[in-house]
Amino acid sequence: MTRSPLAEHWLLDPSITFLNHGSFGACPRAVLDEQSRWRERMEREPVLFLHRESEGLLDEARAVLATFVGADPDDVAFVVNATTGVNTVLRSLELQAGDDLLVTDQEYNACRNALDFVAARRGARVVVAHVPFPLRDPSQVVGAITAAVTPRTRVLLVDLVTSQTGLVMPIERIVAAMQERGIDVLVYGAHAPGMVPLDLERLGAAWFTGNCHKWLCTPKGAAFLWVRRDRQAAIRPLVISHGANSKRTDRSRFRIEADWIGTHDPTPWLCIPQALRFLAGLLPGGIDALRAHNHSLVLDGRTAICRALGIAAPAPESMIGSLASIPLPKGLPGEPPLFLDPLQVRLFEGERIEVPVMSLGNPTRRLLRISAQAYNHRDEYARLAAVLPRLVGETSST
């Protein structure tokens, strides 16, 4: 089986067909080397590094990231993952009993759990908009969300790229529709940085959180939370630390509190500039070319799998980034999301193919989700398509 010539830049096991970049990413050698250099520098003099130098170093990394995502650096806080960003916002909201919190039925499970937790604590109600899948047009998403708005809707939590279905949501239209109704939007953009172009200032949501360890290929533990300037006063980090009573006036309270939440390893964040340089150098045309390459690759993979299963593509190409999900027949019983579907187990243990089988909706449906990154090759999707019909039949219920 042919492998991508770019696969040599990653440490991935060549005996495994790795089609699951979307779950945790994969960090290239050059970026891991950069992290090692930062860690060695930190351990040579931890007090110097963490107490005296880290603030300026994080400012430099934040400025690079902010430029990439179309934001003012002062509106960006580093967090360890996008789920932390969602929890930070939701736990900061001053909700009242009877408030409605809107979400779609394709929300990432961890974030839906956070929403349910906050709603229960405050006496608020979670309202769920049904987004169909398969679907024909982005307007179906906008229509489903706006139809679920009530007079008491305070906040919409919505994924920019959905985890289960891999859809790139029409986020500009969604945010605009909510703004017309006076509703704040929290965008969960875990997959967005590096997969789709971002201009957070222009988007105008109240909050946006995204991971860098996925499609930007940083070390695990690099993510960010962007907060619109007029919403920053209400946001407090999940960990209240020294910044809470700081007398400094050279930075906003949002910036001071967010930058120090106790002793931790900041090196994943400091690797963001190197990760962006690495990705920009993979193909002529930089990161835009890489996005286009991954988009084309995942569409080819989706076509091969749909053809093998005898089904139509479940969503328009315009709603696909570097992830694509394909509906499967009903599976054997399990307990999502921590349960591993028998098909996923068989693919890995029997075929050495790492690809997730997701659960969606009630009644539960199965989806197989493929990812595309520079280290992948079209032959890998062809191999999956060749073995899938047999294994689907063996792991499906009547």
C-alpha distance (Angstrom), angle and dihedral (degrees) to the residues before:
residue distance angle dihedral
M1 . . .
T2 3.79 . .
R3 3.81 117.4 .
S4 3.77 127.0 -158.0
P5 3.81 112.4 -96.0
L6 3.80 86.4 -132.2
A7 3.81 91.5 62.7
E8 3.80 89.5 86.2
H9 3.81 88.7 75.0
W10 3.82 91.2 66.5
L11 3.81 132.1 64.6
L12 3.81 93.0 -133.4
D13 3.80 116.6 142.2
P14 3.84 105.8 -102.4
S15 3.81 90.6 -149.3
I16 3.82 90.2 66.1
T17 3.79 124.4 71.3
F18 3.80 96.8 -137.0
L19 3.81 110.7 -158.9
N20 3.81 97.2 153.2
H21 3.78 107.3 85.0
G22 3.80 87.4 134.6
S23 3.80 96.7 71.4
F24 3.80 102.3 57.9
G25 3.79 106.4 -15.5
A26 3.78 122.0 -129.1
C27 3.79 123.5 -105.5
P28 3.82 119.3 -134.8
R29 3.78 123.0 -127.9
A30 3.80 93.3 -111.6
V31 3.80 92.1 55.4
L32 3.80 93.2 45.2
D33 3.80 88.1 51.7
E34 3.80 88.9 52.7
Q35 3.78 90.6 51.6
S36 3.79 90.6 51.4
R37 3.80 90.1 53.8
W38 3.79 91.4 51.1
R39 3.80 91.9 47.5
E40 3.79 92.5 49.6
R41 3.80 89.8 50.9
M42 3.81 90.8 49.7
E43 3.79 94.1 49.5
R44 3.81 94.0 48.2
E45 3.82 88.0 68.2
P46 3.81 113.5 -3.0
V47 3.80 96.1 -177.7
L48 3.79 92.7 49.8
F49 3.79 91.5 47.8
L50 3.81 101.4 41.1
H51 3.79 100.7 31.7
R52 3.79 103.3 34.5
E53 3.80 109.6 19.1
S54 3.80 109.2 28.7
E55 3.82 96.8 76.9
G56 3.79 93.2 58.8
L57 3.79 92.7 41.1
L58 3.79 91.6 51.9
D59 3.81 89.4 48.2
E60 3.80 89.1 57.1
A61 3.81 93.5 48.4
R62 3.80 91.4 45.0
A63 3.80 91.4 52.3
V64 3.81 91.1 54.4
L65 3.79 92.7 47.7
A66 3.81 93.1 44.9
T67 3.79 91.4 54.2
F68 3.79 89.7 51.0
V69 3.81 94.3 51.7
G70 3.81 97.2 38.5
A71 3.80 99.2 -109.5
D72 3.78 142.5 124.6
P73 3.83 107.5 -104.5
D74 3.80 91.0 -131.0
D75 3.79 89.6 62.8
V76 3.82 93.3 55.4
A77 3.81 125.8 85.7
F78 3.77 123.9 -174.7
V79 3.83 116.7 -124.0
V80 3.79 130.8 172.9
N81 3.81 95.9 -113.6
A82 3.77 140.1 -8.4
T83 3.80 92.7 -103.6
T84 3.80 87.1 61.8
G85 3.79 87.9 52.4
V86 3.81 91.6 53.3
N87 3.79 91.8 48.0
T88 3.80 91.1 48.5
V89 3.79 91.6 56.6
L90 3.79 97.7 40.5
R91 3.80 93.9 47.4
S92 3.82 89.5 50.6
L93 3.80 96.1 53.8
E94 3.80 117.8 108.0
L95 3.77 98.0 -139.4
Q96 3.77 127.4 178.5
A97 3.78 130.7 -145.6
G98 3.78 107.5 -87.4
D99 3.80 96.2 28.4
D100 3.80 115.1 135.8
L101 3.80 122.1 -133.0
L102 3.80 112.5 -161.2
V103 3.79 124.4 -148.5
T104 3.80 137.0 155.2
D105 3.78 125.8 -114.7
Q106 3.80 88.3 -115.3
E107 3.80 94.0 63.6
Y108 3.80 117.9 134.7
N109 3.79 107.5 -95.4
A110 3.82 96.5 -125.1
C111 3.80 91.9 52.4
R112 3.79 92.6 45.6
N113 3.80 88.1 53.3
A114 3.80 89.9 52.9
L115 3.81 90.8 49.3
D116 3.80 92.3 49.4
F117 3.81 90.7 48.4
V118 3.80 94.1 52.1
A119 3.80 92.6 44.0
A120 3.79 92.2 52.1
R121 3.81 92.2 48.7
R122 3.81 93.1 50.8
G123 3.79 101.0 36.1
A124 3.81 91.7 -112.7
R125 3.79 125.7 142.8
V126 3.80 127.1 -122.9
V127 3.81 112.2 -139.0
V128 3.80 116.3 -163.5
A129 3.81 123.9 -150.5
H130 3.79 114.4 -154.4
V131 3.81 112.0 -131.0
P132 3.80 110.8 -169.6
F133 3.78 123.3 -127.3
P134 2.96 122.1 -140.5
L135 3.79 92.4 39.7
R136 3.79 138.0 172.5
D137 3.78 106.9 -149.1
P138 3.83 141.7 16.7
S139 3.80 88.7 -120.0
Q140 3.80 88.3 73.0
V141 3.80 88.4 64.6
V142 3.80 94.6 48.7
G143 3.78 91.6 45.5
A144 3.80 93.4 49.6
I145 3.79 92.7 51.0
T146 3.79 97.4 44.8
A147 3.81 91.2 46.8
A148 3.81 89.6 58.0
V149 3.83 94.9 54.0
T150 3.80 114.7 114.3
P151 3.82 130.9 -170.2
R152 3.81 87.6 -100.7
T153 3.82 98.2 50.2
R154 3.80 108.8 130.4
V155 3.80 104.8 167.8
L156 3.79 139.6 15.0
L157 3.81 117.6 -150.4
V158 3.80 109.0 -162.4
D159 3.80 137.1 163.7
L160 3.78 118.6 -125.2
V161 3.81 89.0 -155.4
T162 3.79 112.7 21.1
S163 3.78 116.8 -132.0
Q164 3.81 100.0 -144.3
T165 3.81 101.0 38.2
G166 3.81 99.7 26.5
L167 3.81 92.1 -134.2
V168 3.78 121.7 158.5
M169 3.77 100.6 -137.4
P170 3.85 121.2 -139.9
I171 3.78 88.0 -110.1
E172 3.81 98.2 168.4
R173 3.80 90.8 56.3
I174 3.79 91.9 44.6
V175 3.80 94.4 50.8
A176 3.81 91.9 46.0
A177 3.80 91.6 50.4
M178 3.81 91.7 50.7
Q179 3.81 93.0 46.4
E180 3.80 89.4 55.0
R181 3.80 86.6 57.8
G182 3.81 96.3 44.3
I183 3.82 93.8 -111.0
D184 3.80 122.9 141.0
V185 3.82 117.7 -132.2
L186 3.79 126.6 -144.2
V187 3.81 108.1 -162.9
Y188 3.78 116.6 -155.2
G189 3.78 100.7 -154.3
A190 3.80 100.6 171.1
H191 3.82 93.1 143.8
A192 3.79 98.4 30.3
P193 3.85 107.3 87.2
G194 3.79 106.4 85.6
M195 3.80 94.3 6.3
V196 3.81 100.7 67.7
P197 3.83 131.1 17.4
L198 3.80 113.0 -97.3
D199 3.80 132.6 -155.7
L200 3.78 104.1 169.6
E201 3.79 96.2 177.6
R202 3.78 91.0 55.2
L203 3.80 93.7 42.4
G204 3.78 90.1 59.7
A205 3.80 100.5 -160.6
A206 3.79 115.6 154.5
W207 3.81 92.9 -120.4
F208 3.80 136.8 8.3
T209 3.79 128.6 -175.9
G210 3.78 127.4 -176.2
N211 3.80 142.5 169.3
C212 3.78 124.9 -118.7
H213 3.80 95.4 -170.3
K214 3.81 92.6 71.5
W215 3.81 116.3 53.2
L216 3.81 95.0 0.8
C217 3.82 88.8 55.5
T218 3.80 97.4 -138.5
P219 3.80 122.3 151.1
K220 3.81 115.0 -77.5
G221 3.79 113.0 -81.8
A222 3.81 100.2 47.4
A223 3.80 116.9 119.9
F224 3.79 138.4 124.9
L225 3.77 143.6 -141.6
W226 3.80 119.6 -146.9
V227 3.79 117.0 -162.2
R228 3.79 123.4 -170.5
R229 3.80 109.2 -116.9
D230 3.81 95.3 -114.1
R231 3.82 91.3 53.9
Q232 3.81 99.0 47.6
A233 3.81 97.9 89.8
A234 3.80 91.0 67.1
I235 3.82 96.9 48.3
R236 3.80 118.9 96.7
P237 3.80 124.0 175.4
L238 3.78 118.7 -109.7
V239 3.81 87.9 -115.8
I240 3.81 113.8 54.4
S241 3.79 107.3 -152.3
H242 3.81 141.9 150.0
G243 3.78 95.4 -41.9
A244 3.80 92.3 67.5
N245 3.81 93.5 80.4
S246 3.78 99.6 25.7
K247 3.82 115.6 140.9
R248 3.79 93.3 -154.0
T249 3.78 117.0 128.7
D250 3.81 99.8 -178.1
R251 3.80 91.7 84.9
S252 3.77 137.0 34.8
R253 3.80 118.4 -96.5
F254 3.82 87.2 -116.5
R255 3.79 89.9 57.0
I256 3.82 95.6 43.7
E257 3.80 95.6 47.8
A258 3.78 95.5 43.5
D259 3.81 95.9 49.2
W260 3.80 97.0 60.4
I261 3.79 120.4 39.0
G262 3.80 97.0 149.3
T263 3.78 135.5 -69.4
H264 3.78 112.4 -29.3
D265 3.78 141.4 137.7
P266 3.83 108.9 -86.5
T267 3.80 95.1 -178.4
P268 3.84 96.7 101.5
W269 3.83 88.6 61.0
L270 3.80 92.4 44.8
C271 3.82 89.1 55.9
I272 3.81 93.6 61.1
P273 3.84 94.8 93.0
Q274 3.81 91.5 50.4
A275 3.81 91.5 47.3
L276 3.80 90.6 53.0
R277 3.80 91.2 48.2
F278 3.79 90.9 49.2
L279 3.79 94.8 49.9
A280 3.80 92.3 44.7
G281 3.80 89.8 56.0
L282 3.80 98.3 50.6
L283 3.82 97.4 83.3
P284 3.79 135.7 16.8
G285 3.76 104.2 -95.9
G286 3.80 95.6 40.7
I287 3.79 125.3 -127.2
D288 3.80 93.5 -17.2
A289 3.80 88.5 59.4
L290 3.80 90.8 46.4
R291 3.81 91.0 52.7
A292 3.80 90.3 50.8
H293 3.81 91.1 47.2
N294 3.80 93.0 51.5
H295 3.81 91.5 45.0
S296 3.80 91.9 52.8
L297 3.80 91.8 44.6
V298 3.80 95.4 52.2
L299 3.80 91.9 46.0
D300 3.81 90.3 53.1
G301 3.80 89.1 49.0
R302 3.80 91.8 49.3
T303 3.81 91.0 49.6
A304 3.81 91.9 51.9
I305 3.80 93.3 49.2
C306 3.80 95.2 44.4
R307 3.79 89.7 50.0
A308 3.80 91.1 50.1
L309 3.81 91.2 50.7
G310 3.79 94.1 41.4
I311 3.81 95.7 -122.8
A312 3.79 136.0 124.3
A313 3.79 123.5 -108.3
P314 3.82 105.6 -86.9
A315 3.82 98.8 -143.5
P316 3.82 138.5 24.3
E317 3.80 117.6 -90.2
S318 3.81 89.8 -118.6
M319 3.82 89.0 67.9
I320 3.80 94.7 53.3
G321 3.79 124.7 90.4
S322 3.82 117.8 163.6
L323 3.82 96.1 -39.4
A324 3.79 129.3 69.3
S325 3.79 130.7 179.9
I326 3.79 126.6 -156.5
P327 3.84 123.2 -160.7
L328 3.80 116.0 -118.5
P329 3.81 133.6 -164.6
K330 3.78 117.7 -88.2
G331 3.78 110.8 -68.7
L332 3.76 137.5 -140.4
P333 3.83 114.9 -81.0
G334 3.78 119.8 -75.8
E335 3.79 144.0 145.4
P336 3.80 111.0 -108.1
P337 2.96 141.1 -124.9
L338 3.83 99.5 25.0
F339 3.79 93.5 31.2
L340 3.81 114.5 95.9
D341 3.78 110.9 -132.8
P342 3.83 112.7 -122.3
L343 3.80 89.0 -120.7
Q344 3.79 91.4 56.6
V345 3.79 89.9 48.6
R346 3.80 92.7 49.0
L347 3.79 92.8 47.8
F348 3.78 92.1 52.9
E349 3.77 101.5 37.4
G350 3.79 97.2 38.2
E351 3.80 103.6 30.2
R352 3.82 103.9 20.6
I353 3.79 90.5 -124.2
E354 3.81 116.2 142.2
V355 3.80 108.3 -154.3
P356 3.82 128.9 133.4
V357 3.78 127.0 -119.1
M358 3.81 107.4 -152.6
S359 3.79 133.3 -160.4
L360 3.78 123.1 -132.9
G361 3.77 136.3 -178.5
N362 3.75 137.4 -18.4
P363 2.96 115.1 -49.0
T364 3.77 85.8 38.9
R365 3.77 118.1 -112.5
R366 3.81 126.6 -168.3
L367 3.78 124.3 -124.8
L368 3.78 129.0 -175.6
R369 3.81 109.9 -146.7
I370 3.78 123.2 -159.4
S371 3.80 127.1 -167.9
A372 3.79 131.8 -157.0
Q373 3.79 126.2 -150.2
A374 3.78 131.9 157.7
Y375 3.81 92.9 -90.1
N376 3.82 92.2 60.2
H377 3.81 126.7 92.6
R378 3.81 132.5 -158.7
D379 3.80 90.2 -115.9
E380 3.80 89.6 66.0
Y381 3.80 92.1 60.3
A382 3.80 90.1 45.0
R383 3.79 89.0 54.9
L384 3.80 90.8 51.3
A385 3.80 91.2 47.9
A386 3.81 91.0 51.3
V387 3.81 95.8 56.6
L388 3.80 99.3 32.1
P389 3.84 102.7 82.5
R390 3.80 92.5 56.1
L391 3.81 95.0 45.1
V392 3.80 93.1 44.6
G393 3.78 89.0 56.2
E394 3.79 92.2 49.1
T395 3.83 93.8 50.2
S396 3.80 100.4 40.3
S397 3.79 127.5 97.9
T398 3.78 125.2 -137.2
